[in-house]
């Protein structure tokens, strides 16, 4: 979807002064472009399959997958055929409501408390069994129905149902083991040095692993292949520069570690499904006014 190019904003999804929205999507054309948002997002995969990526983990999308994403957490989707999801979006004001705040404080497995306190970033994933998803699916549909119909006292009903939903999800949580230290070091090295020639040997040295073992270990722990992760980091950085600066594309290519403009275009289009020019044009059309940050050159 082309609108995933944008930095998504909460006010586009709220109405009646109620800081809660519902987005229902059924599509076989999800853009893999990296994006973020200024609201909290709970994503429930109802049908279909694909991949969800943040810059810390790559996880499969399937029926029963649930994702909790804090504001400012850049992420991306890729589909394998048709994908159907229901997404709840809300602001800190929704979490601070007495109906929700107590349970949000208790459920530290989700990044809700950090969100309510104004902190950015944070991601949590659940993979519910079919039985567990069958138990919560009617509640998810009820919330979506109440939001769509806006019957009398619908806001109170949604708050009550959300409290029950969070408790039920916490009972089904199968939080994965903490990220392996070696994988974390490798990711941190890539995120710090993506502008240069990132070699397997240098990553292995930073991670404290043998280079012949690193690739297998990294993929097993994160879901990413190393070359894919390097390109995803570069793509995310390039997307942000395209949206928020007037830097010439050739300078963005150089800034994000590509040795030629053609290599940048090929890698960007392969990773996102759109060209760098389309990202910049869409940002400008949406009313974004790029600043002057970056190199000032006459190149285009």
GIKA-V385325 format. One record per helix or strand. SS is the DSSP state (2 for helix, 1 for strand). FROM is the first residue (numbers start at 1). TO is the last residue. Records with the same first field share a line. If there is no record, write none. Layout:
BEGIN
SS=FROM-TO / FROM-TO
END
This chain:
BEGIN
2=2-5 / 10-12 / 92-96 / 98-106 / 112-116 / 130-149 / 154-171 / 181-193 / 200-207 / 211-222 / 226-244 / 249-255 / 261-272 / 276-285
1=8-8 / 15-15 / 18-18 / 20-27 / 35-35 / 37-37 / 40-54 / 58-61 / 65-69 / 75-90 / 123-127
END
